[in-house]
């Protein structure tokens, strides 16, 4: 006989759960007292409706098909629905309450929306050739075009350096460095000469991003501190002068990324709340990506600050928003990183698996991605002492089977 999903100490709980979570006039005729465990692979040969779990006896025979704990169905072929939206704490795992550790585990890296282009657009070289010498007298439109051309060349060189032969890397990096410096020069000229231009907010954000990129390129910035300080000043000015705009959203997110690097989590939380408030209007093509990324970063800040309940809400928001805008890189990263710590937050708060299953049901993830957090949650509950922990572990295992 293969190993059981459940420990002997939880068999009585399972039998009781079987009677409760079915409530089923349609359950098989065998008495619930014969239920011994959730059927494992190779047991319970009968087929159950999707979303139900097979319950077996000691010999591995199917006893009944049932909804997972906390759910019920009106008929054998009906979908299982959660019977209550209120989840009283069942089993709290003390080791999962180390918020700072969870925050460190939420590995998002540096999120940048949007990213540099990997190829230069047609005519970028010609634009640079025609307009570079006109910098002191160029119009605002010409300066915007020139900055975009240099940025495209920067992106092309930066990407090319990652795949080029070793003999060509140095030349591509030099081109990248020269291009980003020229992007900064052009956008500084635009900000100085055309402060009332309708595009000035987004151009200031683009200038700040270029400064931060130059600070990240080894050996380019004469002073990394100066570039980062100037970028912060440009972003702060944008938030002050272009409130509730796309530019303010972008500026707030970029400032939050700097604060996250500096581990200033209170500032991160304040900035990301503003970013989400603007992006929630969903008027811009990038709003969903910003919602996902900002929610994940907000969750990281909440975890670092020890606010597990608020972190749980932000993680759910990041997963939901990430599912909507997947397969964008920022969306996938935000949702996947959030799912990776969701089980520990649930365990620390004593939340049942039925609540997690509802979160994991969305999106187009493969089944193994959906059930992994549930299996980790089951393991956390199974290892924790307490009269309700065994039942909580069994519930998580049942939902991992029932989830599509």
C-alpha positions in Angstrom: 0.0 0.0 0.0 1.4 3.4 -0.9 1.9 6.1 1.7 -1.2 8.0 2.8 -1.7 11.7 2.5 -2.8 12.0 6.1 -1.4 11.0 9.4 -3.3 8.5 11.7 -3.9 11.3 14.2 -6.1 13.1 11.7 -8.3 10.2 10.5 -11.1 11.0 12.9 -11.0 14.6 11.6 -11.2 13.3 8.1 -14.2 11.2 8.8 -16.0 14.1 10.4 -15.0 16.4 7.5 -16.4 13.9 5.0 -19.8 14.1 6.6 -19.7 17.9 6.9 -18.3 19.1 3.6 -20.5 16.9 1.5 -23.8 17.2 3.2 -24.6 15.2 0.2 -27.8 13.4 -0.5 -25.9 12.1 -3.5 -22.9 10.6 -1.8 -22.2 7.0 -2.2 -24.1 4.7 0.1 -21.1 3.5 2.1 -21.1 5.0 5.7 -18.7 7.8 6.3 -17.1 5.9 9.1 -15.4 3.7 6.5 -13.4 6.7 5.2 -9.8 6.4 6.0 -7.9 8.9 3.8 -7.9 11.0 0.7 -7.3 8.6 -2.2 -3.7 8.5 -3.5 -2.5 7.6 -7.0 -3.7 4.1 -7.9 -6.5 4.1 -5.4 -10.2 4.9 -5.7 -10.6 3.8 -9.3 -14.0 5.6 -9.7 -14.2 8.9 -11.5 -15.3 12.0 -9.5 -16.7 15.2 -10.9 -14.1 17.9 -11.5 -13.5 19.9 -8.4 -14.3 17.0 -6.0 -12.0 14.7 -4.2 -12.0 10.9 -3.8 -12.2 9.5 -0.3 -11.0 5.9 0.2 -11.1 3.2 2.9 -8.2 1.3 4.4 -8.1 -1.1 1.5 -7.9 1.7 -1.1 -11.4 1.4 -2.3 -13.5 4.5 -3.2 -16.0 5.4 -0.5 -17.4 8.7 -1.7 -16.8 11.8 -3.9 -16.8 14.9 -1.9 -16.2 18.6 -2.1 -13.1 19.8 -0.3 -13.6 21.1 3.3 -15.5 24.3 3.5 -17.3 23.8 0.2 -20.5 22.1 -0.9 -22.4 21.2 -4.1 -26.1 20.9 -4.7 -25.8 17.9 -7.0 -23.2 15.3 -7.9 -22.2 17.1 -11.1 -22.5 20.6 -9.7 -19.4 22.8 -9.0 -18.2 23.0 -5.4 -18.6 26.4 -3.9 -17.1 27.8 -0.7 -19.8 27.9 1.9 -18.5 30.9 3.9 -16.4 34.0 3.1 -15.4 34.3 6.8 -12.3 32.3 7.7 -11.6 32.1 11.5 -8.0 31.3 12.3 -7.5 27.5 12.5 -3.8 26.8 12.8 -1.1 29.5 13.2 2.4 28.6 12.3 4.8 30.6 14.5 7.9 30.1 12.3 6.0 31.7 9.4 5.6 35.0 11.2 9.2 36.2 10.5 8.1 39.1 8.2 11.6 40.3 7.4 12.6 36.9 6.1 9.5 36.7 3.9 10.2 40.2 2.6 13.7 39.1 1.6 12.2 36.0 -0.1 9.9 38.1 -2.3 12.6 38.5 -4.9 11.5 41.0 -7.5 14.8 42.4 -8.5 14.7 45.9 -10.1 11.4 46.4 -11.9 11.4 48.8 -14.8 8.3 49.6 -16.8 8.8 50.1 -19.7 12.2 48.6 -20.6 14.8 49.7 -23.2 14.2 48.6 -26.8 16.5 45.8 -27.9 16.7 47.0 -31.5 16.9 50.5 -33.0 14.0 51.7 -35.0 14.4 52.3 -38.7 15.9 55.7 -39.3 17.4 56.1 -35.8 20.9 56.7 -37.2 19.6 59.2 -39.7 17.7 61.1 -37.0 20.9 61.4 -35.0 22.9 62.5 -38.0 20.3 65.2 -38.9 19.5 66.5 -35.5 22.5 66.0 -33.2 24.3 69.2 -34.5 21.1 71.2 -34.0 20.8 70.6 -30.3 21.1 74.3 -29.2 18.3 75.4 -31.7 16.2 72.3 -32.1 12.4 72.5 -31.5 10.7 70.5 -28.7 9.5 67.9 -31.3 13.0 67.5 -32.7 14.5 67.1 -29.2 12.0 64.3 -28.4 12.8 62.5 -31.6 16.5 62.9 -31.1 16.3 61.5 -27.5 14.2 58.5 -28.7 16.8 57.8 -31.4 19.7 57.8 -29.0 17.8 55.7 -26.6 17.0 53.1 -29.3 20.7 53.0 -30.2 21.6 52.6 -26.5 19.2 49.7 -26.2 20.4 48.0 -29.3 24.0 48.3 -28.2 23.3 47.1 -24.6 21.4 44.1 -25.9 24.0 43.3 -28.6 26.7 43.3 -26.0 25.0 40.4 -24.2 25.2 38.1 -27.3 28.2 39.4 -29.2 31.6 37.8 -29.6 34.1 38.8 -27.0 36.1 40.9 -29.5 33.0 43.1 -30.2 31.7 43.6 -26.6 34.0 46.6 -25.7 32.9 48.5 -28.8 29.2 47.9 -28.1 29.5 48.9 -24.5 31.3 52.1 -25.6 28.4 52.8 -28.0 25.9 52.1 -25.2 27.6 54.5 -22.8 27.9 57.3 -25.4 24.3 56.9 -26.3 22.9 57.1 -22.7 25.0 60.2 -22.0 23.7 61.8 -25.2 20.1 60.9 -24.2 20.7 62.7 -20.9 22.1 65.8 -22.6 19.2 66.0 -25.0 16.5 65.5 -22.4 18.2 68.1 -20.1 18.1 70.6 -22.9 14.4 69.8 -23.5 13.5 70.3 -19.8 15.5 73.5 -19.6 14.2 75.2 -22.8 10.6 73.9 -22.8 9.4 73.6 -19.2 5.8 74.3 -20.3 5.6 71.6 -23.0 2.7 69.2 -22.5 5.1 66.3 -22.6 7.5 67.6 -19.9 6.3 65.2 -17.2 6.9 62.1 -19.2 10.2 63.5 -20.5 11.4 64.2 -17.0 10.7 60.6 -16.1 12.6 59.4 -19.2 15.5 61.7 -18.2 15.5 60.2 -14.7 15.5 56.7 -16.1 18.5 57.5 -18.3 20.3 58.9 -15.3 19.6 55.7 -13.3 20.8 53.6 -16.2 24.0 55.5 -16.5 24.5 55.1 -12.7 24.1 51.3 -13.2 26.6 51.1 -16.1 30.0 50.4 -14.7 32.5 53.2 -15.3 30.0 55.5 -17.1 28.8 58.0 -14.4 31.4 60.3 -13.1 29.5 60.1 -9.8 26.8 57.5 -9.2 25.6 59.5 -6.2 25.2 62.6 -8.4 23.2 60.8 -11.1 20.9 59.1 -8.6 20.4 62.4 -6.7 19.5 64.2 -9.9 17.2 61.4 -11.0 15.4 61.6 -7.7 15.0 65.4 -8.1 13.5 65.0 -11.6 11.1 62.3 -10.4 10.0 64.3 -7.3 9.4 67.4 -9.4 7.2 65.4 -11.7 5.1 64.0 -8.9 4.6 67.6 -7.6 3.7 69.2 -10.9 1.9 66.4 -12.7 -0.3 64.9 -10.0 -2.6 61.9 -10.8 -1.1 61.6 -14.3 0.7 58.8 -16.1 3.9 60.7 -15.6 3.3 60.9 -11.8 2.5 57.2 -11.8 5.8 56.4 -13.5 7.7 58.8 -11.3 6.3 57.4 -8.1 7.1 53.9 -9.1 10.7 54.8 -10.0 11.1 56.6 -6.7 9.8 53.5 -4.9 12.3 51.3 -6.7 15.1 53.6 -5.3 13.6 53.4 -1.9 13.4 49.6 -2.1 17.1 49.5 -3.0 17.8 51.7 0.1 15.5 49.4 2.3 13.3 52.5 3.1 10.1 50.4 3.4 7.8 53.1 4.8 8.6 55.3 1.8 8.1 52.4 -0.5 4.6 51.7 0.9 3.5 55.3 0.6 4.7 55.7 -3.0 3.3 52.4 -4.2 -0.1 53.2 -2.7 -0.1 56.4 -4.9 1.0 54.4 -7.9 -1.8 51.9 -7.5 -4.3 54.7 -7.0 -3.4 56.3 -10.3 -3.1 53.0 -12.2 -6.4 51.7 -10.9 -8.1 54.1 -13.3 -6.9 51.7 -16.1 -6.8 54.5 -18.7 -3.3 53.7 -19.9 -2.0 50.6 -21.7 0.6 50.1 -18.9 -1.7 50.5 -15.9 -2.2 46.7 -15.3 1.6 46.2 -15.4 2.0 49.0 -12.9 -0.8 47.6 -10.7 0.9 44.2 -10.6 4.4 45.5 -10.0 3.4 48.1 -7.4 1.3 45.6 -5.5 4.1 43.1 -5.3 6.6 45.8 -4.1 4.0 47.0 -1.6 3.6 43.5 -0.3 7.4 43.3 0.1 7.3 46.5 2.1 4.4 45.3 4.3 6.3 42.1 5.0 9.4 43.9 6.0 7.4 46.2 8.3 5.7 43.2 9.9 2.1 43.9 8.7 1.2 40.4 7.5 -2.6 41.1 7.0 -1.9 44.1 4.7 0.9 42.0 3.0 -1.6 39.2 2.2 -4.0 41.7 0.6 -1.2 43.2 -1.6 0.0 39.7 -2.6 -3.5 38.8 -3.8 -3.7 42.1 -5.7 -0.4 41.4 -7.4 -1.5 37.9 -8.4 -4.8 39.1 -9.8 -3.2 42.0 -11.7 -0.4 39.8 -12.9 -2.8 37.2 -14.3 -4.6 39.9 -16.3 -1.5 41.3 -18.0 0.6 38.1 -18.3 2.8 37.3 -20.3 4.4 40.7 -19.8 7.7 40.2 -17.9 6.7 42.5 -15.0 3.3 40.8 -14.6 4.8 37.3 -14.6 7.5 38.3 -12.1 5.0 40.1 -9.7 2.5 37.2 -9.7 5.1 34.4 -9.5 7.0 36.1 -6.7 3.8 36.7 -4.8 2.7 33.1 -5.1 6.1 32.0 -3.7 5.5 33.5 -0.3 1.7 33.3 -0.2 1.7 30.0 1.7 3.8 31.3 4.5 1.7 34.4 4.9 -1.4 32.2 5.1 0.2 29.9 7.6 1.3 32.8 9.8 -2.3 34.2 9.7 -4.0 30.8 10.2 -6.0 31.1 7.0 -7.5 28.0 5.4 -6.7 26.5 2.1 -10.2 27.2 0.7 -9.3 31.0 0.7 -6.0 30.3 -1.1 -7.6 28.0 -3.7 -9.9 30.9 -4.7 -6.9 33.1 -5.4 -5.0 30.4 -7.3 -8.0 29.6 -9.5 -7.5 32.6 -11.8 -5.1 33.0 -14.7 -3.8 30.4 -17.2 -1.1 28.8 -15.1 -0.5 25.0 -15.5 -2.0 22.9 -12.7 1.4 22.3 -11.0 1.8 26.1 -10.6 -1.6 26.4 -9.0 -1.2 23.6 -6.5 2.4 24.2 -5.4 1.4 26.9 -2.8 -1.3 24.6 -1.5 1.1 21.7 -1.0 3.5 24.0 0.7 0.7 25.3 3.0 -0.3 21.7 3.8 3.3 20.9 4.8 3.5 24.0 7.0 0.3 23.0 8.8 1.3 19.4 9.1 4.5 20.2 10.8 2.9 22.6 13.3 1.5 21.4 16.6 -2.0 22.1 17.7 -5.4 20.4 17.6 -6.6 22.2 14.4 -3.3 21.9 12.4 -3.9 18.3 11.1 -7.3 19.3 9.8 -5.9 22.4 8.2 -3.2 20.3 6.5 -5.8 17.9 5.2 -7.9 20.7 3.9 -4.9 22.1 1.9 -4.2 18.6 0.4 -7.9 18.2 -0.6 -7.9 21.6 -2.4 -4.7 20.8 -4.2 -6.5 17.7 -5.6 -9.7 19.6 -6.4 -8.1 22.6 -8.1 -8.2 22.4 -11.9 
